[in-house]
Amino acid sequence: MGDTRTSMVFAVALAGVLAASRPHAAALDDVSRPPLKPPAERASLPQDPAATPERVAAEQGDAAAQFALGGQYATGDGLPQDMAQAVEWWRRAAEQGHVLAELNLATAYQTGVGVPRNGAAAVAWYQKAADQGDPTAQLHLGEAYEDGDGIPSNAVEAVRWWLKAADQGNVLAQNHLGQAYHEGEGAPMDFAQAVHWYRLAAEQGQPQAQSNLGFMYQNGQGVARDPGQAVQWWRRAALGGNTSALFNLAVAYFNGDGVMADDIEAYKWVELAETHASDERQLKYTALRETLLMKMTTAQVAEGHQRVQEWTGVFKK
């Protein structure tokens, strides 16, 4: 499946593109993870807690109060922001089995925020939270197994942990499972299972899964080929900011596959895709735009630019 996957907390790009065989073919979305955010807490103490009962409770060993105090140091909520102090209080709570503190401590080690980055320590704390059933920790533990980050790479273990998270409704884990079954890494290649997991995540609004489900419909993998359905899923993914979907819509309009051929609309989508393209994809997207420019009049190009502006205005709202 490549070297990386998505998570709430980790951003790495997965290289490589699955594509159909014809020119300007649609691409499977393989840019897998949104940015990994520094750890943040989910409860807070009152302002200026130096003399509050909650602060006293934290110092006396109350895990929930320790977790909350760590959050205040992390966010600067009533205290000077200090990630090292945040990590120290989360550690105290985590050592008592507080699952969200374990998760935040793992994230701190994975991002190197408040402590030196340490993949092995991150895995150890993700494991503790995952063993308590936390789906986010299960997701990230699976990603660590896939990446070989802090633990030997093991695609089968990655899939095992994603399944646990996916069964609890974690959409990123569901999309990961779709890719695992699609590519046959860590699980048998099974397009029907890939569609199942992509669909679960897509119906909850996960843009990568929506793009990938569109790819399955466009190529007839695990479902009957239906270019119209592919386009509908790509539209939904495009509204979620998915770059692969933007390009795939351009391909659909260029080829008249699932929609009426429309060079102006194809130009709109490929210009939008090119604006947000990764370095690896820039050449591919530019090639399609330049092919369109050779066919289009100046007036058509101007109309394409106008449609880009209109769509961008709607998207920003």
Residue, then its C-alpha position, 0 to 999 in steps of 0.5 A: m500500500g505504500d509508505t503512508r496513510t491518513s490520520m487525524v494526527f499524521a501527514v505523509a504522502l503515499a507515492g504512486v498512482l493506480a490508473a485505468s489503461r487509456p490516456h488521461a485515465a482517472a486516478l485512485d486517490d493515494v494521497s492518504r493522510p491529512p496533517l498531523k496536529p499537535p496533541a490537544e486536550r478535550a476538557s479544561l480546567p477553570q482559568d488560573p487554576a493555581a489554587t483551584p481544587e482541580r489543580v490540587a486534585a491533579e497534584q494529588g494524582d487525579a488522572a482526569a485533572q492531570f489530563a485537563l491540566g496538560g490541556q491547559y498548558a498545551t493551549g495556553d488556557g489560563l496558563p502560559q503555553d508550555m508543551a513540555q509541561a503539557v506532556e508531563w501532566w499527560r504522562r502522569a495521567a497516562e501512567q494511570g491508564h487515562v486513555l485520552a492522555e495515552l493518545n495525546l502522549a503518543t501524538a506528542y512523541q510522534t510529532g516531536v511536540g513537547v518531547p523529542r520525536n520518538g516513534a517507538a515511544a509513540v507506538a508504545w502509547y498508541q498500543k496502550a490506548a488501542d488495547q483499551g479500545d480507542p479507535t483513533a489509537q487503533l488507526h494510528l497504531g495500524e499506520a505505524y505498522e504500515d509505515g514501519d515507524g517505531i515498529p517493524s513494518n507489518a501490513v497484516e497487523a496494520v489491517r488488523w488494527w484498522l479493522k478494529a477502528a473501522d468497526q467502530g466507525n472510524v472513516l479513515a480506517q475504513n478508507h485504509l481497509g478499502q485500499a488494503y483490499h484494493e491493492g492486496e496488501g495486508a489482506p487478500m485482494d478483494f474488490a468487493q470488500a474494497v468497495h464495501w469499506y470505501r462506501l462506508a467511509a464515503e457515505q459518512g463524507q470522507p473525501q478520499a473514500q468518495s474519490n476512491l469509490g468513484f474510481m471503482y465505479q469508473n473501472g468496474q472493480g467490485v461493482a458494475r461499471d457506471p461512469g455516471q456514478a463515478v462522476q457523482w462520487w467525484r463531485r462529492a469528493a471535490l467539494g471536500g477538497n480532494t485533488s484526485a477527484l478534481f482531476n478525475l472530473a476533468v478526465a470525465y469531461f475530456n473523454g465524455d465518460g459519464v457526462m457529455a464531453d465539455d472542454i470548458e468544464a474539463y479545463k475548469w476542473v483540471e485548472l483547479a486540480e493543477t492549483h492544488a497538485s503535489d509535485e509528483r502529479q503536477l506534470k500529469y495535470t499540466a499535460l491535460r491542461e495543455t492538451l485542452l488549450m490546443k483545442m480551445t478558443t480564447a473565448q472558451v479559455a476565458e469561460g473556463h477561468q470564469r467557471v474556476q472563479e465561480w466554483t472557488g467562490v462556492f467552495k469557500k462558502 
